[in-house]
Amino acid sequence: METKRPPYQAATNENLFGSSPQVLAAMQQALSSVHGYPTPDATELRRALASKLGVQTDEIVVGSGSAELISLLVRRFCGYDKDGEILTFTPSYPLYCHEAHALRVPCTEIPLTSSYRIDVAALKRQLRPTTRLCFICNPNNPTGTYLTSTELEQVLDLLPAHVTVVVDEAYIEYVTAPDCADAVALLSRYPNLVVLRTFSKAYGLASVRIGYMIAQRHLIEQVLEVKQPYNVNQLAQVAALAALEDEQFLQMTLRATQVGKSKLEQALHKMGVQIWPSQGNFLLLDAGGYSADDIHSYLLANNILVRRADHHTLRLTIGPDEHQLYLLQMLQELLHPARVYATQPLLAQVLDLGYQVQDQPEEATAGAHDLLNRAAEQTDAEGRIAQAFARALVMRCQQGITKDSGNLYASNFGEMDMIAAFNVLVTATPLVTFGHRFANHSIMPAIAGKSSVYLLDLGIGSGLQWFHLMELLAALPGERPSLHLTGIDIPDSSNEDPAYKLRATGSRLAAHAERLGLAFSYTYVATCLEDFDLQSLEIDPSHTLIVNAALTLHHLADELVAIPDQRDRALEQIRELQPQLLTLTEPDSEHNRLDFLPRLRESLRHYHTVFDVLDTLLPADMPERRVIEQEFFGREILNVVAFEGNDRVERHERLDAWQHRLTRNGFKPAPVQVTATRIQEELDLHPQFSLVAQTAGYTLHWKGTNIIAATAWQVAD
């Protein structure tokens, strides 16, 4: 009979290298005294900790794990009749808000940036007179990122004296980064600072539940007011003392963790799993193209337990080699190209070639050309998408590629061909009009009863969206508002008059408004959005301002490319304009923060869905379909796959990333004003389409796979 493999418990960040033998011996010896109460306030342990940390004994409280100490802090500073609120960050340790909610205390989670950093400006915006606690996990769980001493001091200097800042250093022993902040060293300078540490992680004592808090005496005294006298059992105290004394075991654990983490990072990168550098005993993973649920379920079925961090990422605890080798074997099986595309060999070959391109791009060139030739012979959706990706992989293998190669606007087709193809894309599919319809139906209630409306379109293109909005306005009974539209879009460098297309758009819209009897005016700005200051627009305060961004903000670089973050800059400027509504439509796919291989897998999932839509809705022999696939979407694929850094302008983000970004920059979801049924009926959607409601709008799905998200936002109070 086959012996069942013991589980790889990689979900809870325990020390998978065990506990010190000295701890086990000390606990065995202490068993004879379990009939008595534990030492009150863990006096002996506090003395040992004070000596190790260079603080006073009465500046330490020992708790039944950090969890009890977190609960005590919430109860003492926010609970019951104190009317206090808590700030923390997301993604981070969830217990801060869980404990707050259990005690009916408001808890606001501020999203981290796309590189998992604290946004100090967002923190400042969320401060309230009633804010009493701010929890900061450093290094952060589950991301493994950390605050430097300078960054932590910046946060501490920002927060007023009435806010107690709790820095949770559960993983501090694992830190190897020399600039990571040591909050204990700052205690003497900040009377509102509390530091939490634990024996559950590096010391291997998770099951006995023991942690400790360090702070100035006046804060310790306040916490003691709500602490039980015998809160930490005697075996835990004995174990912690023995663990402190066994420095050799601690160092062995730290070395083994570091070596195991390094091996795992290299192996995961090679198989195309996104990882982020971590200062903890864990890694955050994103496989690209897979949901966290899919990976979690597969690993769980194979006796590997990992923690889902969100819809797309998982946290994995570093363990001994035998555990990690088994994990890698299971991931290799899950992600193998032949398994991912079992019935589509050309797409499996795209993924397989991606592995070669990552490791040896020059040697992979011949394989990329071979794939391109094979794909050209197969005319179905699989062949056409494989052709687009093969071109992108050929380009990635080449040296000295130019920016124009991945530019949507640098086409070999004529202008009339492009216009005809775009008209087909708009009229025969919902891939563009879904976002238009949702935005327009969200705008109408926002401008109801207003006398004048200012529309600011951040990527107006042909202005197609506004023909429909004008028709909605014209159908209103009674007096209709006057409409002013300012369109921003990049200049056309191929034309002697770079603003020609923008002016032509305005002329068409003005003629349509005249036919409908609407008061309409138009201005335009031919510029890249990142080069323009939205505050320079002269907007009459009497106008109701609506800002629209359809398939455009993802072109802006964020902090992963350069500082300042241009996406955040644009959103900050929009917030300062105080619009009545911001409508945003973006592809629901991650091509921004993922490295090449996971990005290839993610983009293949996304564009395979798009091509399947086109294959279903458009005739196979339609000339415009080739332009749509190989020019519109094909050039996106070129840019996503072949380019890095500033040259990669197709940097889509998933819906939840945009939601975090909008929230962090001072926006909140607007009430959804239109039903999914109305949009489905207006667009006469194919039965394989569905609209899935989300916090700020809807996501368009095809055969259950998400494609595009349309959302509406208001400036938060």
GURODO-858450 format. One record per residue (C-alpha): residue in three letters; x, y, z. Coordinates in steps of 0.2 Angstrom, whole numbers, padded with zeros to 4 digits, always signed. Layout:
<recs>
ALAXYZ ...
</recs>
This chain:
<recs>
MET+0000+0000+0000 GLU+0006+0017-0005 THR+0011+0028+0010 LYS+0002+0045+0010 ARG+0014+0059+0009 PRO+0015+0070+0024 PRO+0008+0088+0021 TYR+0019+0102+0016 GLN+0012+0115+0028 ALA+0017+0131+0019 ALA+0002+0141+0023 THR+0006+0149+0040 ASN+0024+0154+0040 GLU+0029+0143+0054 ASN+0047+0138+0056 LEU+0048+0122+0046 PHE+0065+0118+0052 GLY+0058+0114+0069 SER+0062+0120+0087 SER+0078+0121+0097 PRO+0082+0104+0107 GLN+0085+0115+0122 VAL+0068+0122+0121 LEU+0061+0104+0121 ALA+0072+0099+0135 ALA+0067+0114+0146 MET+0048+0111+0143 GLN+0050+0093+0148 GLN+0058+0098+0164 ALA+0045+0111+0167 LEU+0030+0099+0166 SER+0031+0094+0184 SER+0025+0112+0189 VAL+0010+0113+0177 HIS-0002+0112+0192 GLY+0003+0130+0198 TYR-0001+0147+0190 PRO+0012+0154+0178 THR+0024+0168+0184 PRO+0014+0184+0183 ASP+0019+0196+0169 ALA+0033+0184+0164 THR+0045+0193+0174 GLU+0061+0182+0171 LEU+0057+0182+0152 ARG+0055+0201+0152 ARG+0072+0203+0161 ALA+0080+0192+0148 LEU+0072+0202+0133 ALA+0076+0219+0141 SER+0095+0214+0142 LYS+0095+0208+0124 LEU+0086+0223+0117 GLY+0094+0236+0128 VAL+0078+0243+0135 GLN+0070+0243+0153 THR+0060+0228+0160 ASP+0045+0239+0163 GLU+0045+0244+0144 ILE+0040+0226+0139 VAL+0024+0217+0140 VAL+0023+0198+0136 GLY+0007+0191+0128 SER-0001+0175+0122 GLY+0006+0178+0104 SER+0006+0194+0095 ALA-0013+0191+0093 GLU-0017+0195+0111 LEU-0006+0210+0111 ILE-0015+0217+0095 SER-0032+0214+0104 LEU-0026+0223+0120 LEU-0020+0238+0110 VAL-0037+0239+0100 ARG-0047+0237+0116 ARG-0036+0250+0126 PHE-0035+0263+0113 CYS-0051+0261+0102 GLY-0063+0249+0110 TYR-0081+0252+0117 ASP-0084+0270+0122 LYS-0068+0277+0115 ASP-0074+0281+0097 GLY-0057+0277+0090 GLU-0052+0271+0072 ILE-0038+0261+0065 LEU-0027+0263+0050 THR-0018+0249+0042 PHE-0012+0243+0024 THR-0017+0230+0012 PRO-0011+0217+0008 SER-0005+0215+0025 TYR-0008+0204+0041 PRO-0027+0203+0041 LEU-0028+0201+0060 TYR-0027+0220+0063 CYS-0044+0223+0055 HIS-0051+0206+0060 GLU-0048+0211+0079 ALA-0055+0229+0075 HIS-0071+0222+0067 ALA-0073+0210+0082 LEU-0074+0225+0094 ARG-0084+0236+0082 VAL-0070+0247+0079 PRO-0069+0255+0061 CYS-0053+0250+0052 THR-0047+0257+0035 GLU-0035+0248+0024 ILE-0024+0259+0013 PRO-0019+0249-0002 LEU+0000+0248-0005 THR+0007+0254-0021 SER+0011+0242-0036 SER+0028+0239-0029 TYR+0020+0235-0012 ARG+0026+0251-0004 ILE+0017+0262+0008 ASP+0010+0278+0000 VAL+0013+0291+0013 ALA+0002+0304+0004 ALA-0013+0291+0005 LEU-0009+0288+0023 LYS-0010+0307+0026 ARG-0027+0309+0017 GLN-0034+0295+0028 LEU-0029+0303+0045 ARG-0044+0308+0055 PRO-0045+0316+0072 THR-0053+0300+0078 THR-0038+0289+0072 ARG-0030+0281+0087 LEU-0020+0266+0080 CYS-0009+0263+0064 PHE-0003+0246+0062 ILE+0012+0243+0051 CYS+0019+0226+0047 ASN+0038+0227+0044 PRO+0044+0217+0035 ASN+0026+0216+0028 ASN+0017+0200+0027 PRO+0012+0193+0014 THR+0023+0204+0002 GLY+0040+0202+0010 THR+0043+0221+0007 TYR+0050+0232+0020 LEU+0052+0250+0026 THR+0069+0258+0028 SER+0074+0268+0043 THR+0071+0284+0033 GLU+0054+0278+0027 LEU+0048+0273+0044 GLU+0054+0289+0052 GLN+0045+0298+0038 VAL+0029+0289+0043 LEU+0032+0292+0062 ASP+0035+0311+0059 LEU+0019+0312+0049 LEU+0007+0304+0061 PRO+0001+0315+0076 ALA+0004+0311+0094 HIS-0014+0305+0097 VAL-0010+0291+0085 THR-0001+0276+0092 VAL+0010+0268+0079 VAL+0011+0249+0080 VAL+0026+0242+0070 ASP+0024+0223+0070 GLU+0041+0215+0067 ALA+0036+0197+0068 TYR+0049+0193+0054 ILE+0063+0204+0060 GLU+0075+0190+0063 TYR+0075+0185+0045 VAL+0079+0202+0038 THR+0096+0203+0028 ALA+0093+0220+0020 PRO+0105+0232+0029 ASP+0093+0247+0027 CYS+0078+0238+0035 ALA+0071+0249+0049 ASP+0074+0243+0067 ALA+0059+0251+0076 VAL+0066+0247+0093 ALA+0081+0258+0090 LEU+0068+0273+0087 LEU+0058+0270+0103 SER+0067+0284+0113 ARG+0062+0297+0100 TYR+0044+0293+0097 PRO+0033+0292+0113 ASN+0018+0285+0102 LEU+0028+0270+0095 VAL+0024+0252+0100 VAL+0035+0237+0093 LEU+0028+0220+0092 ARG+0039+0204+0091 THR+0036+0186+0092 PHE+0043+0169+0096 SER+0031+0160+0083 LYS+0042+0162+0068 ALA+0061+0161+0068 TYR+0061+0154+0086 GLY+0049+0140+0081 LEU+0037+0142+0095 ALA+0021+0145+0086 SER+0011+0132+0095 VAL+0015+0139+0113 ARG+0009+0156+0108 ILE+0021+0169+0115 GLY+0025+0186+0109 TYR+0030+0203+0116 MET+0028+0222+0115 ILE+0041+0235+0118 ALA+0036+0253+0121 GLN+0039+0268+0132 ARG+0033+0266+0150 HIS+0017+0277+0148 LEU+0010+0266+0134 ILE+0015+0250+0143 GLU+0005+0255+0159 GLN-0010+0259+0148 VAL-0010+0241+0140 LEU-0007+0233+0157 GLU-0024+0241+0162 VAL-0033+0228+0151 LYS-0021+0213+0152 GLN-0025+0198+0162 PRO-0012+0194+0176 TYR-0009+0176+0170 ASN-0010+0178+0152 VAL+0005+0168+0146 ASN+0007+0150+0152 GLN+0022+0144+0161 LEU+0028+0132+0148 ALA+0028+0146+0135 GLN+0038+0157+0146 VAL+0051+0142+0149 ALA+0051+0139+0130 ALA+0054+0157+0126 LEU+0069+0158+0138 ALA+0077+0143+0132 ALA+0075+0149+0114 LEU+0083+0165+0118 GLU+0098+0156+0125 ASP+0100+0145+0110 GLU+0108+0157+0098 GLN+0116+0143+0088 PHE+0099+0135+0083 LEU+0092+0152+0078 GLN+0107+0156+0067 MET+0105+0138+0059 THR+0087+0142+0056 LEU+0091+0159+0048 ARG+0104+0151+0036 ALA+0093+0137+0031 THR+0079+0149+0027 GLN+0090+0160+0017 VAL+0098+0146+0007 GLY+0080+0138+0004 LYS+0073+0154-0001 SER+0087+0158-0014 LYS+0085+0140-0021 LEU+0066+0142-0023 GLU+0067+0160-0030 GLN+0079+0153-0044 ALA+0068+0138-0048 LEU+0052+0148-0048 HIS+0059+0161-0059 LYS+0065+0148-0072 MET+0048+0140-0073 GLY+0039+0157-0075 VAL+0032+0161-0058 GLN+0032+0179-0053 ILE+0040+0182-0036 TRP+0044+0197-0026 PRO+0060+0199-0015 SER+0056+0195+0002 GLN+0064+0199+0019 GLY+0053+0185+0028 ASN+0053+0166+0028 PHE+0040+0166+0014 LEU+0038+0171-0004 LEU+0023+0180-0013 LEU+0019+0171-0030 ASP+0009+0175-0045 ALA+0009+0162-0059 GLY+0001+0173-0072 GLY-0014+0166-0082 TYR-0020+0157-0066 SER-0031+0162-0052 ALA-0025+0159-0034 ASP-0039+0148-0032 ASP-0034+0137-0046 ILE-0016+0135-0040 HIS-0022+0133-0022 SER-0034+0119-0026 TYR-0021+0110-0036 LEU-0008+0111-0023 LEU-0020+0106-0009 ALA-0025+0091-0019 ASN-0007+0086-0019 ASN-0005+0089+0000 ILE+0003+0106-0001 LEU-0005+0119+0009 VAL-0002+0138+0004 ARG-0010+0154+0008 ARG-0021+0164-0004 ALA-0016+0182-0002 ASP-0029+0189-0015 HIS-0037+0183-0031 HIS-0021+0181-0040 THR-0006+0179-0027 LEU-0002+0166-0015 ARG+0010+0166+0000 LEU+0022+0151+0002 THR+0033+0147+0018 ILE+0051+0142+0015 GLY+0054+0124+0020 PRO+0067+0110+0019 ASP+0073+0104+0002 GLU+0062+0089+0001 HIS+0047+0099+0003 GLN+0052+0112-0009 LEU+0057+0100-0022 TYR+0040+0092-0021 LEU+0032+0109-0023 LEU+0042+0113-0038 GLN+0037+0096-0046 MET+0019+0099-0043 LEU+0020+0117-0050 GLN+0030+0111-0065 GLU+0016+0099-0069 LEU+0002+0112-0067 LEU+0011+0125-0078 HIS+0018+0113-0091 PRO+0013+0120-0108 ALA+0006+0103-0114 ARG-0006+0103-0099 VAL-0011+0122-0100 TYR-0015+0120-0119 ALA-0018+0101-0120 THR-0029+0102-0135 GLN-0020+0117-0144 PRO-0003+0112-0148 LEU+0002+0128-0156 LEU-0002+0138-0141 ALA+0008+0125-0130 GLN+0022+0128-0142 VAL+0021+0147-0139 LEU+0023+0144-0120 ASP+0036+0131-0123 LEU+0046+0144-0134 GLY+0044+0157-0120 TYR+0055+0146-0109 GLN+0068+0145-0122 VAL+0067+0164-0125 GLN+0069+0168-0107 ASP+0085+0157-0105 GLN+0093+0159-0122 PRO+0085+0172-0133 GLU+0098+0170-0147 GLU+0097+0152-0148 ALA+0078+0153-0148 THR+0077+0163-0164 ALA+0076+0148-0176 GLY+0062+0141-0165 ALA+0052+0157-0166 HIS+0053+0158-0185 ASP+0048+0140-0186 LEU+0033+0143-0175 LEU+0028+0158-0186 ASN+0028+0148-0201 ARG+0018+0134-0194 ALA+0005+0146-0187 ALA+0003+0155-0204 GLU-0002+0138-0211 GLN-0016+0136-0198 THR-0030+0149-0201 ASP-0042+0146-0186 ALA-0041+0156-0170 GLU-0027+0146-0163 GLY-0016+0148-0178 ARG-0020+0167-0179 ILE-0016+0170-0161 ALA+0000+0159-0162 GLN+0005+0169-0177 ALA+0004+0186-0167 PHE+0013+0179-0152 ALA+0027+0171-0164 ARG+0030+0188-0171 ALA+0032+0195-0154 LEU+0044+0181-0149 VAL+0054+0183-0165 MET+0055+0202-0161 ARG+0060+0199-0143 CYS+0074+0187-0149 GLN+0081+0201-0160 GLN+0093+0214-0155 GLY+0091+0233-0158 ILE+0072+0233-0160 THR+0064+0250-0162 LYS+0050+0257-0152 ASP+0039+0259-0167 SER+0038+0240-0169 GLY+0026+0239-0154 ASN+0017+0255-0158 LEU-0001+0253-0161 TYR-0001+0269-0172 ALA+0014+0263-0183 SER+0004+0252-0196 ASN+0008+0245-0213 PHE-0010+0247-0217 GLY-0018+0263-0225 GLU-0028+0275-0214 MET-0045+0269-0223 ASP-0041+0251-0219 MET-0038+0255-0201 ILE-0054+0266-0200 ALA-0064+0252-0208 ALA-0057+0239-0196 PHE-0061+0250-0181 ASN-0078+0252-0187 VAL-0080+0233-0188 LEU-0073+0231-0170 VAL-0085+0244-0164 THR-0101+0238-0173 ALA-0099+0219-0173 THR-0091+0217-0155 PRO-0093+0224-0138 LEU-0075+0225-0135 VAL-0075+0244-0136 THR-0093+0249-0134 PHE-0096+0239-0118 GLY-0085+0252-0109 HIS-0094+0266-0118 ARG-0111+0261-0114 PHE-0107+0258-0095 ALA-0099+0275-0094 ASN-0113+0284-0103 HIS-0126+0276-0092 SER-0116+0281-0077 ILE-0114+0299-0083 MET-0132+0302-0086 PRO-0138+0301-0068 ALA-0123+0312-0063 ILE-0128+0326-0074 ALA-0147+0325-0071 GLY-0154+0342-0069 LYS-0138+0351-0073 SER-0137+0366-0084 SER-0120+0364-0091 VAL-0108+0349-0092 TYR-0090+0348-0095 LEU-0083+0332-0102 LEU-0065+0329-0101 ASP-0060+0314-0111 LEU-0042+0308-0108 GLY-0040+0298-0124 ILE-0054+0303-0136 GLY-0048+0295-0152 SER-0062+0296-0164 GLY-0074+0301-0150 LEU-0086+0287-0154 GLN-0093+0286-0136 TRP-0100+0303-0136 PHE-0112+0301-0151 HIS-0121+0289-0140 LEU-0121+0301-0125 MET-0128+0315-0136 GLU-0142+0303-0141 LEU-0146+0300-0123 LEU-0146+0318-0119 ALA-0157+0322-0134 ALA-0170+0310-0128 LEU-0172+0319-0112 PRO-0189+0328-0109 GLY-0188+0347-0107 GLU-0172+0357-0107 ARG-0156+0348-0110 PRO-0139+0354-0103 SER-0126+0362-0114 LEU-0111+0351-0117 HIS-0093+0356-0118 LEU-0080+0342-0123 THR-0062+0343-0121 GLY-0053+0329-0130 ILE-0035+0324-0126 ASP-0025+0312-0136 ILE-0007+0310-0143 PRO-0002+0320-0158 ASP-0001+0311-0175 SER+0017+0312-0179 SER+0014+0305-0197 ASN+0004+0320-0202 GLU+0010+0338-0206 ASP-0004+0343-0194 PRO-0002+0333-0178 ALA-0019+0338-0172 TYR-0028+0334-0188 LYS-0037+0319-0181 LEU-0043+0328-0165 ARG-0050+0342-0175 ALA-0059+0330-0187 THR-0066+0321-0172 GLY-0073+0338-0165 SER-0081+0342-0182 ARG-0090+0326-0183 LEU-0096+0328-0165 ALA-0102+0346-0168 ALA-0112+0341-0183 HIS-0120+0327-0173 ALA-0125+0339-0159 GLU-0132+0351-0172 ARG-0143+0337-0179 LEU-0149+0333-0162 GLY-0152+0351-0157 LEU-0139+0351-0143 ALA-0129+0366-0137 PHE-0111+0359-0140 SER-0093+0366-0139 TYR-0077+0357-0141 THR-0058+0360-0138 TYR-0044+0348-0140 VAL-0026+0346-0133 ALA-0014+0336-0144 THR-0002+0329-0131 CYS+0004+0314-0122 LEU-0006+0314-0106 GLU+0010+0312-0095 ASP+0016+0328-0102 PHE+0001+0338-0098 ASP-0005+0347-0082 LEU-0024+0344-0081 GLN-0024+0359-0068 SER-0020+0370-0083 LEU-0037+0368-0090 GLU-0049+0382-0087 ILE-0065+0374-0081 ASP-0079+0385-0076 PRO-0084+0380-0058 SER-0102+0381-0064 HIS-0100+0366-0076 THR-0103+0349-0069 LEU-0086+0340-0073 ILE-0086+0322-0079 VAL-0069+0314-0083 ASN-0068+0299-0094 ALA-0053+0287-0097 ALA-0057+0273-0109 LEU-0042+0261-0113 THR-0029+0275-0110 LEU-0022+0276-0092 HIS-0013+0259-0094 HIS-0001+0268-0106 LEU+0005+0279-0092 ALA+0021+0272-0084 ASP+0019+0269-0065 GLU+0032+0267-0051 LEU+0038+0250-0058 VAL+0046+0260-0073 ALA+0050+0277-0066 ILE+0047+0289-0052 PRO+0035+0299-0051 ASP+0021+0287-0054 GLN+0012+0294-0069 ARG-0004+0285-0066 ASP-0005+0291-0049 ARG+0000+0309-0055 ALA-0015+0309-0067 LEU-0027+0302-0054 GLU-0020+0315-0041 GLN-0024+0329-0054 ILE-0041+0322-0058 ARG-0045+0322-0039 GLU-0040+0340-0038 LEU-0052+0345-0051 GLN-0066+0338-0040 PRO-0076+0329-0054 GLN-0094+0324-0051 LEU-0089+0307-0059 LEU-0073+0298-0066 THR-0077+0283-0078 LEU-0063+0271-0081 THR-0063+0256-0094 GLU-0047+0245-0094 PRO-0043+0227-0100 ASP-0044+0215-0085 SER-0027+0208-0087 GLU-0010+0210-0079 HIS+0004+0216-0090 ASN+0012+0229-0079 ARG+0020+0221-0064 LEU+0024+0203-0071 ASP+0041+0198-0078 PHE+0042+0191-0095 LEU+0037+0172-0093 PRO+0022+0175-0081 ARG+0017+0190-0092 LEU+0018+0179-0108 ARG+0006+0166-0099 GLU-0006+0180-0093 SER-0006+0188-0110 LEU-0009+0172-0120 ARG-0024+0169-0108 HIS-0031+0186-0111 TYR-0028+0188-0130 HIS-0033+0170-0133 THR-0050+0175-0126 VAL-0051+0191-0137 PHE-0047+0181-0153 ASP-0060+0168-0149 VAL-0072+0182-0148 LEU-0067+0188-0165 ASP-0067+0171-0172 THR-0085+0169-0166 LEU-0092+0185-0171 LEU-0083+0190-0187 PRO-0083+0180-0204 ALA-0067+0171-0207 ASP-0065+0179-0224 MET-0068+0197-0218 PRO-0052+0208-0222 GLU-0056+0219-0208 ARG-0054+0205-0196 ARG-0036+0202-0200 VAL-0032+0221-0197 ILE-0041+0220-0180 GLU-0031+0204-0175 GLN-0014+0207-0182 GLU-0013+0226-0181 PHE-0024+0232-0167 PHE-0022+0217-0155 GLY-0006+0211-0164 ARG+0003+0226-0160 GLU-0003+0226-0142 ILE+0004+0208-0141 LEU+0021+0214-0149 ASN+0023+0227-0136 VAL+0017+0217-0121 VAL+0029+0202-0125 ALA+0044+0210-0134 PHE+0047+0225-0124 GLU+0053+0230-0107 GLY+0054+0246-0097 ASN+0049+0263-0104 ASP+0047+0255-0121 ARG+0033+0244-0115 VAL+0017+0255-0116 GLU+0004+0242-0115 ARG+0005+0239-0096 HIS-0013+0234-0092 GLU-0017+0231-0074 ARG-0030+0219-0067 LEU-0047+0226-0060 ASP-0042+0224-0042 ALA-0025+0233-0045 TRP-0035+0248-0053 GLN-0047+0247-0038 HIS-0032+0248-0026 ARG-0025+0262-0036 LEU-0041+0272-0036 THR-0044+0270-0018 ARG-0026+0275-0013 ASN-0028+0291-0023 GLY-0043+0297-0015 PHE-0058+0289-0025 LYS-0072+0278-0020 PRO-0084+0268-0030 ALA-0099+0277-0037 PRO-0116+0269-0035 VAL-0119+0258-0050 GLN-0133+0266-0060 VAL-0137+0254-0074 THR-0142+0236-0074 ALA-0132+0222-0083 THR-0148+0218-0092 ARG-0149+0235-0100 ILE-0131+0234-0107 GLN-0134+0216-0113 GLU-0150+0221-0122 GLU-0143+0237-0130 LEU-0127+0228-0136 ASP-0137+0212-0141 LEU-0123+0202-0133 HIS-0119+0185-0139 PRO-0125+0171-0126 GLN-0107+0167-0122 PHE-0104+0185-0115 SER-0109+0189-0097 LEU-0108+0204-0086 VAL-0101+0201-0069 ALA-0105+0214-0056 GLN-0090+0221-0046 THR-0088+0235-0033 ALA-0088+0249-0045 GLY-0096+0243-0061 TYR-0096+0227-0072 THR-0083+0215-0080 LEU-0086+0208-0097 HIS-0083+0190-0098 TRP-0082+0178-0113 LYS-0086+0160-0109 GLY-0082+0163-0091 THR-0066+0172-0093 ASN-0064+0190-0089 ILE-0059+0203-0103 ILE-0063+0221-0099 ALA-0069+0230-0083 ALA-0079+0246-0084 THR-0080+0256-0067 ALA-0086+0273-0061 TRP-0079+0283-0047 GLN-0082+0298-0036 VAL-0070+0308-0026 ALA-0070+0301-0008 ASP-0075+0313+0006 
</recs>
